[in-house]
Amino acid sequence: MKLFVTLEPDETGMLVAECPAIPGCVSQGRTEAEALDNIREAIAGCLATRAAHGMPPTIEVREVEVPA
């Protein structure tokens, strides 16, 4: 399964990784590689939890265009 993730530095310099298709699925890391490894682990845990509760694995994420 391929999912989009976002990476954004926080005020302490850590990289915060989030998977928009899975509400609440957030992790972080000191480097990009660490943040991506951690969000992969978080995604696996979130998917397992959602399955255990009979929830769909993800929600729909759409791309929209707005004027610049």
C-alpha positions as a Markdown table, in Angstrom:
| # | Residue | x | y | z |
|---|---|---|---|---|
| 1 | Met | 0.0 | 0.0 | 0.0 |
| 2 | Lys | 1.3 | 3.4 | -0.9 |
| 3 | Leu | 0.3 | 6.5 | 1.1 |
| 4 | Phe | 1.2 | 10.1 | 1.1 |
| 5 | Val | 3.0 | 11.5 | 4.1 |
| 6 | Thr | 4.0 | 15.1 | 5.0 |
| 7 | Leu | 7.2 | 16.1 | 6.7 |
| 8 | Glu | 7.5 | 19.4 | 8.5 |
| 9 | Pro | 10.1 | 20.7 | 11.0 |
| 10 | Asp | 8.8 | 21.7 | 14.4 |
| 11 | Glu | 10.0 | 24.4 | 16.7 |
| 12 | Thr | 12.6 | 22.1 | 18.2 |
| 13 | Gly | 14.1 | 21.0 | 14.9 |
| 14 | Met | 12.5 | 17.6 | 14.8 |
| 15 | Leu | 10.8 | 16.5 | 11.6 |
| 16 | Val | 7.1 | 15.7 | 12.2 |
| 17 | Ala | 5.7 | 13.1 | 9.8 |
| 18 | Glu | 2.0 | 12.8 | 9.3 |
| 19 | Cys | -0.2 | 10.5 | 7.1 |
| 20 | Pro | -3.2 | 12.6 | 6.0 |
| 21 | Ala | -5.2 | 9.6 | 4.9 |
| 22 | Ile | -5.2 | 8.2 | 8.5 |
| 23 | Pro | -6.5 | 10.7 | 11.0 |
| 24 | Gly | -4.2 | 11.0 | 14.0 |
| 25 | Cys | -1.3 | 9.1 | 12.4 |
| 26 | Val | 1.7 | 11.2 | 13.3 |
| 27 | Ser | 5.3 | 10.5 | 14.2 |
| 28 | Gln | 8.6 | 12.3 | 14.2 |
| 29 | Gly | 12.4 | 11.9 | 13.8 |
| 30 | Arg | 15.7 | 13.7 | 14.0 |
| 31 | Thr | 16.4 | 13.1 | 10.3 |
| 32 | Glu | 14.2 | 12.6 | 7.3 |
| 33 | Ala | 15.2 | 8.9 | 7.2 |
| 34 | Glu | 14.3 | 8.4 | 10.9 |
| 35 | Ala | 11.0 | 10.3 | 10.5 |
| 36 | Leu | 10.0 | 8.1 | 7.5 |
| 37 | Asp | 10.9 | 4.9 | 9.3 |
| 38 | Asn | 8.9 | 6.1 | 12.3 |
| 39 | Ile | 5.8 | 7.0 | 10.2 |
| 40 | Arg | 5.9 | 3.7 | 8.5 |
| 41 | Glu | 5.8 | 2.0 | 11.9 |
| 42 | Ala | 3.0 | 4.4 | 13.0 |
| 43 | Ile | 1.0 | 3.7 | 9.8 |
| 44 | Ala | 1.2 | -0.1 | 10.4 |
| 45 | Gly | 0.0 | 0.4 | 14.0 |
| 46 | Cys | -2.8 | 2.7 | 12.9 |
| 47 | Leu | -3.9 | 0.3 | 10.2 |
| 48 | Ala | -4.0 | -2.6 | 12.7 |
| 49 | Thr | -6.0 | -0.6 | 15.2 |
| 50 | Arg | -8.5 | 0.6 | 12.6 |
| 51 | Ala | -9.0 | -3.0 | 11.3 |
| 52 | Ala | -9.5 | -4.2 | 14.9 |
| 53 | His | -12.3 | -1.7 | 15.4 |
| 54 | Gly | -13.9 | -2.4 | 12.0 |
| 55 | Met | -12.9 | 1.0 | 10.6 |
| 56 | Pro | -11.9 | 1.5 | 7.0 |
| 57 | Pro | -8.1 | 1.6 | 6.6 |
| 58 | Thr | -8.0 | 5.1 | 5.4 |
| 59 | Ile | -10.2 | 8.1 | 4.6 |
| 60 | Glu | -10.3 | 9.8 | 1.2 |
| 61 | Val | -7.7 | 12.4 | 0.5 |
| 62 | Arg | -8.3 | 14.7 | -2.5 |
| 63 | Glu | -6.2 | 17.2 | -4.3 |
| 64 | Val | -7.9 | 20.6 | -5.0 |
| 65 | Glu | -6.6 | 23.6 | -6.9 |
| 66 | Val | -6.9 | 27.1 | -5.6 |
| 67 | Pro | -5.8 | 30.4 | -7.1 |
| 68 | Ala | -2.3 | 31.4 | -6.1 |
